[in-house]
Amino acid sequence: MTTGRVAVFSKPNSPMEIREYKVPNPEPGAVIIKVSLCNICGSDLHAWNGGFDLSSAGGKLPTVLGHEMVGKVHSLGEGVNKDSSGKTLQVGDRVVFQYFYNCGKCANCLKGKTVSCYNRTMAMTENCDQSPHFVGGYGDYFYLKPNHVIFKIPENLEDEIVSGINCATAQLIYGLKRVNLSFGETIVIQGAGGLGIYATAVAKEMGAHQVIVIDGVKERLELVKEFGADEVINMEDYKDSRSRVKAVKELTNGLGADVVVELVGIPQAIDEGLKMLSLSGRYLVVGNITKGAKVEIEPSKLVFGNRSIIGVSTYEPQELKESLDFISRTKDKYPYQKLFGSKFKLEDINYAFELAAERRVTRASIIMTSDD
């Protein structure tokens, strides 16, 4: 009998508990993943501190947090012998996969808008006391249900580099497509955490002429320069919204940015970001996932300025494959390895979350070290 550990999340603002469960056999169409590592993403932090109510996404407690993960095939259910691109899939293959599942049958899925599937389910929302137990990334195993999307990892990519693509990179590629970021345009990125750093590299590779990044942590701003940021605005130097908006206008010849991306999860950042937009500018909201949070805006600025707001959560399946190709193509151009210097054992997960919440690490990774 194979058993595995998970870090059980029972309620916000409380320590997670390490428990051990029997690893189930995969049903037809399913895959059991042996998790190598799982990053601490912003949404994990929001759930942990109570800002993101998992019940709003259909969640049941206790559960297992974590979704930005990578691993190896532990066992394959009946009928699974290829990945989503048609490559042969075997036990031991390193893989990356979507952490959510689309029904493929609802009105939106039939229109090709699986990102807005009406029947979507995802990691972190099921009760881990019930089989299959391994329902999130912070554990030795993850149960990948049927109707999944999965890709083999190219040999030239390390697990640490790949782990961020099934959330951060794929979501940002999809989001920047949604706002039609075009060659030669100017973009402002609010936040230089993991998402902001990936967004900077993606924007540059999509042809952005000028990438401006805003954050309050000097070390993050120094790092984001290595990922292609042309200008940075340190909130320690520009302490109020008006001064930051003015700085953006000065850097864009008084016009404002074509695209502004919110990646900080703070409602007040939205009004500030909208004021940074040029005429016909597009505002992409990704980080604000706290249910009930509100912000006041002036609608006339949208109407008379021909501006738009677009919210994005997750991505379409093709963006996951495009993310693999993107990282493989740019692995020697950008220092991705610097994003994953903070590694913690599963038993130290509560300490890792504390450091991540205090922004003392850019991107923390939980490493699974147990044997099969």
C-alpha positions in Angstrom: 0.0 0.0 0.0 1.4 3.4 -1.0 0.7 6.3 1.2 1.5 10.0 0.9 1.4 13.2 2.9 -0.6 16.3 2.4 -0.7 19.7 4.2 -4.3 20.0 5.4 -5.9 23.4 5.3 -8.8 23.5 7.8 -9.5 27.2 8.2 -7.9 30.5 7.5 -5.2 32.0 9.7 -4.5 28.6 11.3 -1.5 26.3 10.8 -1.8 23.6 8.2 -1.4 20.0 9.5 0.5 17.2 7.8 -1.6 14.1 7.4 -1.0 10.9 5.5 -3.5 9.1 3.3 -3.6 6.0 1.1 -2.9 6.8 -2.5 -5.9 5.5 -4.6 -5.7 3.7 -7.9 -6.6 6.0 -10.8 -10.0 5.6 -12.3 -10.2 5.2 -16.1 -9.0 8.4 -17.7 -7.2 9.7 -14.5 -3.5 10.1 -13.7 -1.8 10.0 -10.3 1.0 12.6 -10.2 4.0 12.3 -7.9 4.5 16.0 -7.1 8.0 17.3 -7.2 7.3 20.8 -6.0 4.5 23.3 -5.7 4.9 27.1 -5.5 3.1 29.5 -3.1 1.0 31.6 -5.4 -0.8 34.8 -4.4 -4.2 33.0 -4.5 -2.9 30.4 -2.0 -1.9 33.2 0.3 -5.3 34.9 0.0 -7.0 31.6 0.9 -4.6 31.0 3.8 -5.2 34.5 5.3 -9.0 34.4 4.6 -9.0 37.1 1.9 -10.1 34.5 -0.7 -13.2 32.5 0.5 -12.7 29.1 -1.2 -16.5 28.4 -0.7 -17.0 31.1 -3.4 -15.3 28.6 -5.8 -17.3 25.7 -4.5 -14.6 24.7 -2.0 -15.1 22.4 1.0 -12.9 22.2 4.0 -10.6 20.6 5.0 -8.8 20.7 1.8 -5.3 20.9 0.4 -4.0 24.2 -1.1 -1.5 24.6 -3.9 -2.0 24.5 -7.6 1.3 25.9 -9.2 2.9 22.4 -9.3 4.9 20.0 -11.4 5.7 16.3 -11.0 6.1 12.8 -12.5 3.5 10.3 -13.6 3.1 7.8 -10.8 0.3 5.7 -12.4 -2.0 5.9 -15.3 -5.7 5.1 -15.4 -7.2 2.9 -18.1 -7.2 4.6 -21.5 -4.5 7.2 -20.8 -1.4 6.6 -22.9 -0.7 10.0 -24.5 -0.5 13.6 -23.4 -2.6 16.4 -24.7 -0.3 16.9 -27.7 -0.3 13.2 -28.7 3.0 12.3 -27.2 3.3 8.8 -25.6 2.8 9.1 -21.8 4.4 6.6 -19.4 5.0 6.2 -15.7 8.0 8.3 -14.7 7.5 11.0 -17.3 7.8 14.6 -16.0 4.6 16.5 -16.7 2.8 19.8 -16.3 -1.0 20.0 -16.2 -4.0 22.2 -15.7 -5.1 22.3 -12.1 -8.8 22.8 -13.2 -11.2 20.8 -15.2 -13.7 21.9 -17.8 -16.8 19.9 -18.7 -16.6 20.4 -22.4 -20.4 20.3 -22.7 -21.8 23.6 -21.3 -22.8 26.6 -23.4 -19.4 28.3 -23.0 -17.3 25.2 -23.6 -19.3 24.6 -26.8 -18.4 28.1 -27.9 -14.7 27.5 -27.2 -14.7 29.6 -24.1 -13.6 26.9 -21.7 -12.1 29.5 -19.5 -15.7 30.4 -18.5 -17.0 26.8 -18.1 -20.2 26.8 -16.1 -19.3 23.4 -14.5 -15.6 24.0 -13.7 -14.0 22.2 -10.8 -10.4 22.7 -9.6 -7.7 21.9 -7.2 -8.0 23.2 -3.6 -11.8 22.9 -3.5 -12.5 19.3 -2.5 -12.6 17.7 1.0 -9.3 15.9 1.5 -10.8 13.6 4.1 -12.7 11.9 1.3 -11.1 9.9 -1.5 -9.1 10.7 -3.6 -7.6 12.8 -0.7 -4.8 14.3 -2.9 -6.8 17.3 -4.1 -4.1 20.1 -4.0 -0.5 20.7 -4.8 0.9 20.7 -1.2 1.3 16.9 -0.9 3.3 14.0 -2.2 0.7 13.2 -4.8 -2.0 14.9 -6.8 -5.0 13.1 -8.3 -5.5 14.4 -11.9 -9.1 13.6 -12.8 -10.4 12.5 -16.2 -11.0 15.1 -18.8 -7.6 16.7 -17.9 -5.0 18.7 -19.9 -1.4 17.4 -19.5 1.9 17.8 -21.3 5.2 16.1 -21.1 8.1 18.5 -20.1 11.0 19.0 -22.5 14.2 17.5 -21.2 15.9 21.0 -21.4 13.7 22.4 -18.7 14.2 21.9 -14.9 11.2 21.4 -12.6 11.7 24.7 -10.9 11.5 26.6 -14.1 8.4 24.8 -15.3 6.4 24.9 -12.1 5.2 28.4 -12.6 3.7 27.9 -16.0 0.4 26.1 -15.1 -0.8 29.3 -13.4 1.3 32.4 -13.7 2.8 32.1 -17.2 -0.2 30.6 -18.9 -2.7 33.0 -17.3 -0.6 36.0 -18.3 -0.2 34.9 -21.9 -4.0 34.4 -22.1 -4.7 37.7 -20.3 -2.4 39.8 -22.5 -4.0 38.2 -25.6 -7.4 39.2 -24.2 -6.3 42.9 -23.9 -4.7 42.6 -27.4 -1.3 43.8 -26.4 0.3 44.7 -29.7 3.8 45.2 -31.0 5.2 48.7 -30.0 2.7 49.4 -27.2 3.4 50.6 -23.7 2.4 48.5 -20.7 2.3 49.2 -16.9 2.5 46.2 -14.5 1.2 46.8 -11.0 3.2 44.4 -8.8 6.6 42.8 -9.2 5.9 39.5 -7.5 6.0 36.2 -9.3 3.1 37.1 -11.6 4.6 40.6 -12.3 8.0 39.2 -13.2 6.5 36.6 -15.6 4.2 39.3 -17.1 7.2 41.5 -17.8 9.0 38.8 -19.8 5.8 37.8 -21.6 5.0 41.4 -22.5 8.5 41.9 -23.9 8.3 38.8 -26.0 4.9 39.9 -27.3 6.6 43.0 -28.6 5.9 45.7 -26.0 8.0 48.7 -26.7 8.0 50.0 -23.1 7.4 47.9 -19.9 7.0 49.9 -16.7 6.7 48.0 -13.4 5.5 49.4 -10.0 6.3 47.8 -6.7 7.4 48.7 -3.2 10.2 46.2 -2.7 13.5 47.3 -4.0 14.9 43.8 -4.5 11.9 42.8 -6.6 12.3 45.9 -8.8 16.0 45.0 -9.3 15.0 41.5 -10.4 12.3 42.6 -12.7 14.8 44.6 -14.7 16.5 41.4 -15.5 13.3 40.2 -17.0 13.0 43.1 -19.4 11.5 46.0 -17.5 12.4 49.3 -19.1 11.4 51.5 -16.2 10.5 50.8 -12.6 8.6 52.9 -10.1 9.4 52.3 -6.4 6.4 53.0 -4.2 8.9 54.0 -1.4 9.8 57.0 -3.6 6.3 57.6 -4.9 4.2 57.2 -1.8 0.8 58.3 -3.0 -1.4 57.4 -6.0 -1.2 60.8 -7.6 2.6 60.8 -7.8 2.7 57.3 -9.3 0.1 58.3 -11.9 2.1 61.4 -12.7 5.3 59.3 -13.0 3.7 57.0 -15.5 2.4 59.9 -17.6 5.9 61.4 -17.6 7.4 58.2 -18.8 4.8 57.9 -21.6 5.1 61.4 -23.0 2.0 62.5 -21.2 -0.2 59.9 -23.0 -0.5 57.1 -20.5 -0.1 53.3 -21.1 -1.9 51.3 -23.8 -2.3 48.5 -21.3 -2.2 48.3 -17.5 -2.1 45.0 -15.6 -3.2 44.6 -12.0 -1.4 41.8 -10.2 -1.4 43.0 -6.5 -4.8 41.9 -5.2 -5.5 45.4 -3.7 -8.9 46.9 -4.8 -7.5 50.5 -4.5 -4.9 49.7 -7.2 -7.7 49.5 -9.8 -8.7 53.2 -9.7 -5.0 54.1 -9.7 -4.3 51.9 -12.7 -7.3 53.2 -14.7 -5.9 56.7 -14.3 -2.6 55.5 -15.9 -4.4 54.4 -19.2 -4.1 56.2 -22.5 -7.1 56.9 -24.6 -8.4 53.5 -25.9 -6.3 51.9 -23.2 -7.2 48.5 -21.8 -7.0 47.5 -18.1 -6.4 43.8 -17.2 -7.5 42.7 -13.7 -6.0 39.4 -12.5 -5.0 39.8 -8.8 -8.3 40.9 -7.1 -10.0 37.7 -6.0 -11.4 38.8 -2.7 -15.1 38.4 -2.7 -17.0 41.4 -1.6 -14.1 43.9 -2.0 -15.2 47.1 -3.7 -13.6 50.1 -5.3 -15.1 53.4 -6.7 -14.3 54.4 -10.2 -15.5 57.2 -12.5 -17.4 55.5 -15.4 -17.3 58.5 -17.6 -13.5 58.1 -17.9 -14.2 54.8 -19.6 -16.8 56.1 -21.9 -15.2 59.3 -23.1 -11.7 57.7 -23.1 -12.8 54.6 -25.0 -11.1 52.6 -22.3 -12.0 49.0 -21.2 -11.6 46.7 -18.2 -11.1 43.0 -18.6 -11.0 40.4 -15.8 -9.1 37.1 -16.3 -9.0 34.0 -14.3 -7.1 30.9 -15.5 -6.6 30.3 -19.3 -7.5 28.2 -22.3 -5.7 24.8 -22.8 -3.5 26.0 -25.6 -1.9 28.6 -23.3 -0.4 25.9 -21.2 1.4 24.4 -24.3 2.4 27.9 -25.4 3.8 28.5 -21.9 6.0 25.4 -22.2 7.3 26.6 -25.6 7.8 30.1 -24.3 9.9 29.0 -21.3 11.9 26.6 -23.4 12.6 29.3 -26.0 13.6 32.0 -23.4 15.3 29.9 -20.7 18.7 31.3 -21.5 17.5 34.8 -22.0 15.8 35.4 -18.6 17.1 34.3 -15.1 14.1 32.1 -14.2 16.2 30.3 -11.6 16.4 33.4 -9.5 12.6 33.1 -8.9 13.0 29.8 -7.1 15.8 30.3 -4.6 13.5 29.9 -1.6 12.7 26.2 -1.1 11.0 24.6 1.9 10.2 21.1 2.9 6.5 20.1 3.2 6.8 20.0 7.0 8.0 23.6 7.0 5.0 24.9 4.9 3.6 27.1 7.6 6.9 29.0 8.0 7.1 29.3 4.2 3.7 30.9 4.1 4.6 33.4 6.8 7.7 34.5 4.8 5.7 34.7 1.6 2.9 36.8 3.3 5.5 39.2 4.7 7.0 39.5 1.1 10.4 38.3 2.4 10.7 35.9 -0.5 9.7 36.5 -4.1 8.4 33.0 -4.8 8.6 30.2 -2.3 8.6 26.6 -3.4 7.4 23.6 -1.3 9.6 20.6 -2.1 8.3 17.1 -1.7 11.1 14.8 -0.5 9.4 11.5 0.4 10.0 8.4 -1.6 7.4 6.4 -3.5 
